[in-house]
Amino acid sequence: MAPYVHERSRYNLEDGALPTQWYNIQADLAHPLAPYLGADGQPADPAALAAIFPPPLIEQEVSTERWFDIPGAVLDVLHTYRPGPLNRARQFEKALGLPDNVHIYYKYEGINASGSHKANTAIPQAYYNKISGISKLSTETGAGQWGSALSMAGAQLGIEVEVFMVGVSYDQKPYRRIFMECFGAKVHRSPTTLTQAGRAMLAKDPDTLGSLGLAISEAVEVAATHPDVNYSLGSVLNHVALHQTIIGQEAILQMELAGEEPDVVIACIGGGSNFAGLAFPWYLRRKEGKTKTRLLAAEPKACPTLTAGAYEYDFGDEAKLTPQMMMYTLGHDFVPPGIHAGGLRYHGDSPLVSQLVHDGEVEATSVWQKDVFAAALEFARSEALLPAPESAHAIAAAAAEAKAAAEAGEARTILFGLSGHGFLDLSAYENYISGKLQDYDFATGAVVE
Ligand SMILES: *Cc1c(COP(=O)(O)O)cnc(C)c1O
């Protein structure tokens, strides 16, 4: 019998090796971000955001300082689950039949109880609101992961949390609601009759499944009308992208341990913070001339914001309560079909990621839902890890990159972000396995066979 030769597949950092600063890409853009526009159509005064956000987050939102120190109290809580793992997916590579020169690595964010990268910003947001004298955070949740993350952070940092949960997810994912309640949050099925925005939508369509844009309207309305309540957003905004950059900073250190430089860095994209968190530190590294890696965002074909949307000013929510942002958008009144990746059902996208796509710094691709679930199960069965359906968009895109490289006979090192686990998405997997899952064509709105 030949002696066993261990092929390393885990590249993890020591406890305490968590980055102590966040990277602000606004310091390194080719041109400044287009300003947010207020209700009068003029550039919004950042102070106007003070009704719903605390001063430290507003400062981070507009700053062009390259680095922000992470407060010690935030690092303490982040250390309950970070630094996070980076693995080489050797068993998945085998399952795909890849040649020796095509490698796939993944950075895993499903390592906290709430199950996704969203905890990385929930924790600092809870902290900054708490030290600014706020007693409660109101927020929306689509698939439930953001509400879960904020509920968990609220419990850890001692601040109340009220969640407006998109109707379709509330119905499909009771365990998510229960999870939030375990951490002490109050959860409503959106739209509700508690807000003007909710009542208006229910009057128009009493059977509505809700949408992320509408749930945002409800949560913002509650914050704007109560002085001790602030709003908390789990994606899209610049300060959220900032908090997520610990992902990419860790990944750079870990790829150095692995002794490889990725040719392409891939992450799924809903509002953009997960993609930003993994990709922005690599953008800086590329700017510094240390890597040539491509940056690729993967989105659903049913909600193809970056690949089929318009780059223009639009509102972040259905009721037009938010400032207008320059971004790729499918329109603030777009209600995506009930696909099983609730975290990717958003009409808009991060203004930062949008600008980088528009400038050609970041690429985007869209994937069919059925291909996503096929890739998810192939990954699950080889790597023994059940991915969130959102994350599986990145797996599908990574597998496509790997196969294309293999077919072209080229070497390729691929790094993708596995943004969360799928333990609370089992009904989506059941739908796929039983053949009930459908694909929707964005252009016609029709089911694709
Ligand atoms: C929310 C979520 C996403 C989408 O994140 P964005 O930062 O909004 O793009 C991706 N994966 C998982 C597991 C999520 O929970």
The ligand as an SDF file (V2000), in Angstrom:
LIG
                    3D

 15 15  0  0  0  0  0  0  0  0999 V2000
  -28.2780   37.9460    2.5980 C   0  0  0  0  0  0  0  0  0  0  0  0
  -27.4880   36.8860    2.0380 C   0  0  0  0  0  0  0  0  0  0  0  0
  -26.8400   37.0600    0.8180 C   0  0  0  0  0  0  0  0  0  0  0  0
  -26.9300   38.3270    0.0270 C   0  0  0  0  0  0  0  0  0  0  0  0
  -26.1030   39.2660    0.6320 O   0  0  0  0  0  0  0  0  0  0  0  0
  -25.8800   40.7350    0.0700 P   0  0  0  0  0  0  0  0  0  0  0  0
  -24.8090   41.2160    0.9400 O   0  0  0  0  0  0  0  0  0  0  0  0
  -27.1380   41.5120    0.2450 O   0  0  0  0  0  0  0  0  0  0  0  0
  -25.5220   40.6300   -1.3620 O   0  0  0  0  0  0  0  0  0  0  0  0
  -26.0350   36.0400    0.3720 C   0  0  0  0  0  0  0  0  0  0  0  0
  -25.9070   34.8820    1.0400 N   0  0  0  0  0  0  0  0  0  0  0  0
  -26.5330   34.6680    2.2120 C   0  0  0  0  0  0  0  0  0  0  0  0
  -26.3430   33.3620    2.9090 C   0  0  0  0  0  0  0  0  0  0  0  0
  -27.3310   35.6640    2.7510 C   0  0  0  0  0  0  0  0  0  0  0  0
  -27.9350   35.4710    3.9110 O   0  0  0  0  0  0  0  0  0  0  0  0
  1  2  1  0
  2  3  1  0
  2 14  2  0
  3  4  1  0
  3 10  2  0
  4  5  1  0
  5  6  1  0
  6  7  2  0
  6  8  1  0
  6  9  1  0
 10 11  1  0
 11 12  2  0
 12 13  1  0
 12 14  1  0
 14 15  1  0
M  END
$$$$
